Amino acid sequence: MKGFFAVLFILIGMTAQGQQKGNWVLSNVNVVDIENDSLLTAKDVFIKGGAILSILPHKNTKYKSFAIVDGTGKYLIPGLWDNHVHFGGGDSLLEENKNLLPLYLAHGITAVRDAAADISPAVLQWRKELSEGKLLGPRIFTSGPKIEGINSIWIGDIEIGDEAGLGKAIDSLKKLEVDFIKITDNTLKPDLYLKAVQLARSNNWPVSGHIPYALTMKQVADAGLTTIEHMGYLLKAGADEVISNLYSKGFLQGREVMPLALAVFDTAKALATYRYLATKGTGIVPTLLISSITSNFDNSNHWNDSYLKYLGTGLKNTYWWRIKRAAGDNADAIEMRHRVFEATASLIPLVVQSGMTIMAGTDAGYLNSFVYPGLGLHLELELLVKYGLTPAQALKASILNGPSYFKLSNNYGKVEAGFAADLLLLDENPLKNISATQKIHAVMKSGNLFSRQQLDQILNEVQIAATNSKFKPITQ
């Protein structure tokens, strides 16, 4: 692993040295205007000091000392953001998680939103080292450990049982200087959940969460929740009051919620709820990919996926948790999984109609079987388009809405003068075909340029590091 990062530092040094000699101009490139779903053709994009200096017509001679990158026939977009990832699996998997950082960057992902796990001290340290240029990978925005109830199933969270515990949790997260707050609902009492959202928002954090079934969407939006994580909760919104009432009174169990939501779903009520959420600024991170994969465990086998070569054995072993849980499902439960996924994914046009903000995120990382860090976001974008977004809307969900979540829209997400030089040079136009995001010619992070050859070298080093895992594979 040490040799791996030594090679990457050499690459960084090479590009940094090139910058000192003259910085960069991406010459004769097509600039993709995601916000307006259009192209600016034949442009020269000048990069200096890690930021975009200017965008001028091709062959402008204003800056003569810049190193030229030929962008003829290429398409330039801002770097991608994966707005829901996890680093975790315990301290024994620290190196395997760290190995994911260059993997993200090699796939054009220049920022990730880490939505909590059990190795937060390491993630916070990586965040610092990445910002200082000491590590190669995406920018990290992290929640640190998430807030949960007492005796939660999750490892590494902050468990609270009363308001005093909540206050201490918020104080501890302040000291960690986390970027947002994540709250989940395994054992957290609904009333304490709402107070946690309110207290976090009063401290000016964005708040991400799973939603207790005993609460309505209106209640969590009124409390100030910024993003709902996972699309299934929006299916519940079509029968919100009925389900919350039955669940809070003990007449409904967790596995019964989705079948009931399907049976009594009311499109008009759902749209009204989504519109209310939009007015309150509550967005959705659909994570369609994880739902698609887990709903189809019965008819797909991913153990032969070539991408597994980039993951250490320890991380791959964590995949068995979800696989074993699904293995106990009978034919009716399997059919219900399929129906729930199709129903939730098909709500995407309704969400667009409502005006809710959609953020593209994958749930990639440990536990979440075959949702691959790096590649996963490209597949998530494809699913978002398949179920109703235009390519431009899907790109916006990643590239524009990610920075907006952290009020960084003046720094990231656009190819404009003054914005960070986190960029992706593509061989094809992603506005015509969203799969073009995978046709990567070069990646730029903080003004450091990585050619296709260098990206391939990074991938090769990631693969080598993954094969050196100290763990033995679990096969059943």
C-alpha positions in Angstrom: 0.0 0.0 0.0 2.9 2.4 0.8 4.3 1.8 -2.7 0.9 2.5 -4.2 0.7 6.0 -2.7 4.3 6.7 -3.5 3.4 6.2 -7.2 0.4 8.5 -6.9 2.5 11.2 -5.2 4.9 11.0 -8.2 1.9 11.6 -10.5 0.8 14.5 -8.4 4.3 16.0 -8.5 4.5 15.7 -12.2 1.2 17.6 -12.8 2.1 20.2 -10.1 5.4 20.8 -11.8 3.6 21.2 -15.1 1.4 23.8 -13.5 4.3 25.9 -12.3 5.7 26.0 -15.8 2.6 27.5 -17.3 -0.7 26.1 -16.0 -3.2 24.6 -18.4 -5.4 25.5 -21.3 -8.0 22.9 -22.4 -8.0 23.9 -26.0 -10.9 23.9 -28.6 -13.2 22.0 -26.2 -17.0 21.7 -26.0 -18.1 23.1 -22.7 -21.2 21.4 -21.4 -23.6 23.8 -19.8 -25.6 21.4 -17.5 -27.9 24.1 -16.1 -29.1 25.1 -19.5 -28.8 21.8 -21.3 -26.6 23.2 -24.0 -23.1 23.3 -25.4 -20.5 26.1 -25.7 -18.4 25.0 -28.7 -14.8 25.8 -29.6 -13.7 27.2 -26.3 -10.3 27.5 -24.6 -10.6 27.0 -20.9 -7.7 28.4 -18.9 -6.7 26.9 -15.5 -4.5 28.6 -13.0 -3.8 27.9 -9.4 -6.4 25.2 -9.1 -9.3 27.3 -10.4 -10.7 28.3 -13.8 -9.2 31.6 -14.9 -11.2 32.3 -18.0 -13.1 30.8 -20.9 -12.3 32.4 -24.3 -13.0 31.6 -27.9 -10.6 29.1 -29.4 -7.2 30.4 -30.5 -7.3 33.4 -28.3 -3.7 34.4 -27.7 -4.2 36.3 -24.4 -2.3 33.6 -22.4 0.7 32.2 -24.3 2.5 30.4 -21.5 -0.2 27.8 -20.7 0.5 24.1 -21.3 -2.0 22.9 -24.0 -4.3 20.0 -23.6 -6.1 19.3 -27.0 -9.8 19.2 -26.3 -10.8 18.9 -30.0 -13.9 16.7 -30.2 -14.0 16.4 -26.4 -16.7 17.5 -23.9 -15.9 19.3 -20.6 -18.1 18.9 -17.5 -17.5 19.7 -13.9 -16.3 16.8 -11.7 -19.0 14.4 -10.6 -20.3 14.2 -7.0 -21.4 11.0 -5.4 -23.8 12.3 -2.7 -24.2 9.2 -0.6 -21.2 6.9 0.1 -19.9 5.0 3.2 -16.5 4.3 4.4 -16.7 1.5 7.1 -16.3 -2.0 8.3 -14.1 -1.4 11.3 -10.5 -0.4 11.9 -9.3 -3.6 10.3 -10.6 -2.4 6.9 -9.0 1.1 7.1 -6.5 0.5 4.3 -9.1 -1.1 2.1 -11.4 1.9 2.5 -8.5 4.3 1.9 -7.8 2.4 -1.3 -11.2 3.6 -2.5 -10.2 7.2 -2.6 -8.1 7.1 -5.8 -10.7 4.7 -7.3 -13.3 7.4 -7.0 -11.1 10.0 -8.6 -10.1 7.6 -11.5 -13.9 7.5 -12.3 -14.2 11.3 -12.5 -15.7 11.7 -9.0 -14.1 14.7 -7.4 -16.3 14.9 -4.3 -18.2 12.5 -2.1 -20.7 13.0 0.7 -19.9 10.4 3.4 -23.2 9.5 5.0 -21.7 7.9 8.2 -20.3 4.6 9.2 -17.9 3.3 11.9 -14.5 4.7 11.0 -15.2 8.4 11.3 -11.9 9.4 12.9 -10.0 8.0 9.8 -12.4 9.6 7.4 -12.0 13.0 9.1 -8.2 12.6 8.8 -8.5 11.7 5.1 -10.7 14.8 4.6 -7.9 16.9 6.0 -5.1 15.2 4.1 -7.1 15.4 0.8 -7.7 19.1 1.3 -4.0 19.6 1.8 -3.1 17.6 -1.3 -1.4 14.8 0.8 -3.8 12.1 -0.5 -5.1 11.4 -4.0 -8.9 11.2 -4.1 -12.2 13.2 -4.1 -13.0 16.0 -1.7 -14.8 14.5 1.3 -17.8 16.0 3.0 -18.7 13.9 6.0 -21.4 13.6 8.7 -19.0 11.8 11.0 -20.9 9.3 13.2 -24.6 9.4 12.8 -27.2 9.9 15.6 -29.2 6.9 16.6 -31.2 5.4 19.5 -30.0 3.2 22.3 -28.8 -0.3 21.3 -29.0 0.4 17.5 -27.9 -2.3 15.1 -25.4 0.1 13.6 -21.8 0.1 14.9 -20.0 3.4 15.4 -23.0 5.7 15.7 -23.8 8.1 18.6 -26.6 6.5 20.6 -29.0 8.8 22.5 -32.0 8.1 24.7 -33.0 11.6 25.8 -32.6 15.3 25.2 -29.5 15.5 27.4 -27.8 12.8 25.3 -28.9 14.7 22.2 -27.2 17.8 23.4 -24.0 15.9 24.1 -24.1 14.3 20.7 -24.4 17.7 18.9 -21.6 19.1 21.0 -19.3 16.1 20.0 -20.2 16.6 16.4 -19.3 20.3 16.6 -15.9 19.4 18.0 -15.4 17.0 15.0 -16.3 19.9 12.6 -18.6 17.6 10.5 -20.1 19.0 7.3 -23.7 17.8 7.9 -25.7 15.6 10.3 -27.0 12.1 9.6 -29.9 10.7 11.7 -31.4 7.2 11.3 -34.3 5.5 12.9 -33.4 2.0 14.0 -34.1 2.6 17.7 -34.4 6.4 17.9 -37.7 7.5 19.3 -39.8 9.5 16.8 -40.1 12.6 19.1 -36.4 12.6 19.8 -35.7 12.2 16.1 -37.7 15.4 15.4 -35.8 17.2 18.2 -32.5 16.0 16.8 -33.4 17.4 13.3 -34.5 20.7 14.8 -31.3 21.1 17.0 -29.0 20.2 14.1 -30.7 22.7 11.9 -30.5 25.4 14.5 -26.8 24.9 14.4 -26.8 25.6 10.7 -26.0 22.0 9.5 -27.8 20.3 6.6 -29.5 17.2 8.0 -29.8 13.9 6.2 -31.9 11.0 7.4 -33.9 7.9 7.2 -37.5 8.5 8.3 -39.3 6.8 11.2 -42.4 5.1 9.9 -44.3 6.6 12.9 -43.7 10.1 11.5 -45.2 11.8 8.4 -43.2 13.5 5.8 -44.8 16.8 6.8 -43.5 16.4 10.3 -39.9 15.8 9.3 -40.0 18.6 6.7 -41.4 21.0 9.3 -38.6 20.0 11.6 -36.1 21.0 8.9 -34.8 17.8 7.3 -32.7 18.7 4.3 -32.5 15.4 2.5 -34.4 12.1 2.7 -32.1 9.2 2.0 -33.6 6.5 -0.2 -36.6 6.5 -2.5 -38.7 4.1 -0.6 -39.8 6.7 1.9 -41.5 8.6 -1.0 -43.6 5.5 -1.7 -44.9 5.7 1.8 -45.8 9.4 1.2 -48.7 8.2 -1.0 -50.3 6.8 2.1 -48.5 8.8 4.7 -51.0 9.5 7.5 -52.6 6.0 7.3 -49.2 4.2 7.6 -47.8 6.6 10.3 -51.0 6.2 12.4 -51.1 2.4 12.2 -47.3 2.1 12.8 -47.3 4.5 15.8 -50.1 2.5 17.4 -48.4 -0.8 16.9 -50.8 -2.2 14.3 -48.2 -2.3 11.6 -44.7 -3.9 11.5 -41.7 -2.8 9.4 -41.9 -5.4 6.7 -45.7 -4.7 6.3 -45.2 -1.0 5.4 -44.2 -1.3 1.8 -46.9 -3.8 0.8 -49.5 -1.5 2.4 -48.0 1.5 0.7 -48.3 -0.2 -2.7 -51.9 -1.2 -2.0 -53.2 2.2 -0.9 -50.8 4.5 -2.8 -52.6 7.8 -3.8 -50.8 9.7 -6.6 -52.5 13.0 -5.8 -51.7 12.8 -2.1 -48.1 11.8 -3.0 -47.7 14.8 -5.3 -49.2 17.1 -2.8 -46.7 15.8 -0.2 -43.7 16.1 -2.5 -44.7 19.7 -3.3 -44.9 20.5 0.4 -41.4 18.9 0.9 -40.2 21.1 -2.0 -41.5 24.3 -0.3 -39.7 23.3 2.9 -36.4 22.6 1.1 -36.4 18.9 1.7 -34.8 17.0 -1.1 -34.4 13.3 -2.0 -31.3 11.1 -2.6 -33.0 8.2 -4.5 -30.1 5.6 -4.4 -31.8 3.6 -7.1 -28.8 1.4 -7.7 -28.7 -0.3 -4.3 -32.4 -0.9 -4.5 -32.2 -2.3 -8.0 -29.4 -4.7 -7.0 -30.9 -6.0 -3.8 -34.3 -6.4 -5.3 -32.8 -8.7 -8.0 -30.6 -10.9 -5.9 -32.7 -13.8 -7.0 -31.9 -13.5 -10.7 -28.4 -12.0 -10.8 -25.0 -13.1 -9.7 -22.4 -10.4 -9.4 -19.6 -12.5 -8.0 -18.1 -12.7 -11.5 -18.1 -8.9 -12.0 -14.7 -7.7 -13.3 -14.9 -4.6 -11.1 -14.5 -6.7 -7.9 -10.7 -6.7 -8.7 -10.6 -3.2 -7.3 -12.0 -4.1 -3.9 -10.1 -5.8 -1.0 -11.4 -9.1 0.3 -12.4 -7.6 3.6 -14.8 -5.2 1.9 -16.2 -7.9 -0.3 -16.8 -10.0 2.7 -19.2 -7.4 4.1 -21.4 -7.9 1.1 -22.7 -11.1 2.5 -24.7 -9.3 5.2 -27.3 -8.2 2.7 -27.1 -11.3 0.6 -27.9 -13.5 3.6 -30.8 -11.3 4.7 -32.3 -11.7 1.2 -31.7 -15.4 1.1 -34.5 -16.1 3.6 -37.2 -14.5 1.4 -39.8 -16.8 -0.1 -41.3 -16.3 -3.6 -43.9 -13.8 -2.4 -41.3 -11.7 -0.7 -39.1 -11.8 -3.8 -42.0 -10.7 -5.9 -42.7 -7.9 -3.5 -39.1 -6.7 -3.7 -39.4 -6.4 -7.5 -42.7 -4.6 -7.3 -41.5 -2.1 -4.6 -38.4 -1.2 -6.6 -40.3 -0.6 -9.8 -42.9 1.4 -8.0 -40.4 3.6 -6.2 -38.2 4.2 -9.2 -41.3 5.1 -11.3 -42.0 8.0 -8.9 -39.0 10.0 -10.4 -41.2 12.0 -12.8 -43.6 12.8 -10.0 -40.8 14.1 -7.9 -39.5 16.3 -10.8 -43.1 17.6 -11.3 -43.2 18.6 -7.6 -40.0 20.7 -7.7 -38.2 18.6 -5.1 -34.4 18.6 -5.3 -32.9 15.3 -6.4 -29.3 14.5 -5.5 -27.5 11.6 -7.1 -25.9 9.2 -4.7 -25.1 5.5 -4.6 -24.8 4.1 -1.1 -21.5 2.7 -2.3 -19.0 1.2 0.2 -19.1 -1.5 2.7 -22.2 -3.7 3.4 -24.0 -2.5 0.2 -23.5 -5.5 -2.1 -22.1 -4.8 -5.5 -22.7 -1.0 -5.4 -19.2 -0.2 -6.5 -17.3 2.9 -5.4 -16.6 4.9 -8.6 -18.5 3.0 -11.2 -21.6 3.0 -9.1 -22.4 6.7 -9.7 -22.3 6.3 -13.4 -24.8 3.4 -13.1 -27.0 5.5 -10.8 -27.1 8.3 -13.4 -28.2 5.7 -16.0 -31.0 4.6 -13.8 -32.1 8.1 -13.1 -32.4 8.7 -16.8 -34.1 5.3 -17.4 -36.8 6.2 -14.9 -37.5 9.7 -16.0 -34.7 12.3 -15.8 -33.1 13.9 -18.9 -29.3 13.5 -19.1 -29.0 17.1 -18.1 -31.2 16.6 -15.1 -29.3 13.6 -14.0 -26.0 15.5 -14.3 -27.5 18.3 -12.3 -28.5 15.9 -9.6 -24.8 15.0 -9.1 -22.8 18.0 -10.1 -25.0 21.1 -9.2 -27.1 19.8 -6.4 -24.2 18.3 -4.5 -22.4 21.6 -3.9 -25.7 23.4 -3.4 -26.4 21.1 -0.4 -23.4 22.7 1.3 -24.0 26.2 0.0 -20.9 25.9 -2.3 -22.6 26.7 -5.6 -20.3 29.6 -6.1 -17.2 27.3 -5.9 -18.1 24.0 -7.5 -20.3 22.5 -10.2 -19.8 24.8 -13.1 -17.3 25.4 -15.9 -17.0 29.1 -15.2 -14.3 31.6 -14.3 -13.6 31.5 -10.6 -14.9 28.0 -10.0 -12.7 25.1 -8.8 -10.8 23.3 -11.5 -12.4 20.0 -10.7 -13.2 18.9 -14.3 -13.9 15.8 -16.4 -13.0 15.6 -20.1 -15.2 13.2 -22.0 -14.9 11.6 -25.4 -18.7 11.8 -26.0 -21.5 14.3 -25.3 -23.3 13.3 -22.0 -26.3 15.5 -22.9 -27.1 13.0 -25.7 -26.1 9.8 -23.9 -25.7 9.7 -20.1 -23.4 6.7 -20.5 -20.8 9.1 -22.0 -19.8 10.0 -18.4 -17.9 6.7 -18.5 -15.9 7.7 -21.6 -13.3 9.6 -19.6 -10.4 11.1 -21.5 -8.9 13.0 -18.5 -9.7 14.1 -15.0 -8.7 17.4 -13.4 -8.8 17.8 -9.6 -7.8 21.1 -8.0 -6.0 22.0 -11.3 -4.0 18.8 -11.3 -4.5 17.0 -14.6 -4.6 13.2 -14.9 -4.4 11.8 -18.5 -6.1 8.6 -19.5 -2.8 6.8 -19.2 -2.3 8.1 -15.7 -5.9 7.2 -14.7 -5.2 3.6 -16.0 -2.0 3.5 -13.9 -4.0 4.6 -10.9 -6.6 1.8 -11.5 -3.8 -0.7 -11.9 -2.3 0.4 -8.5 -5.7 0.2 -6.9 -6.1 -3.4 -8.2 -2.6 -4.4 -6.9 -3.4 -3.0 -3.5 -6.8 -4.8 -3.4 -5.1 -8.2 -4.1 -2.9 -7.7 -1.1 -5.8 -7.8 1.3 -5.0 -9.7 4.5 -8.5 -11.3 4.7 -9.7 -14.6 3.4 -12.8 -14.6 1.2 -16.1 -15.7 2.7 -17.9 -18.1 0.2 -21.1 -18.8 2.0 
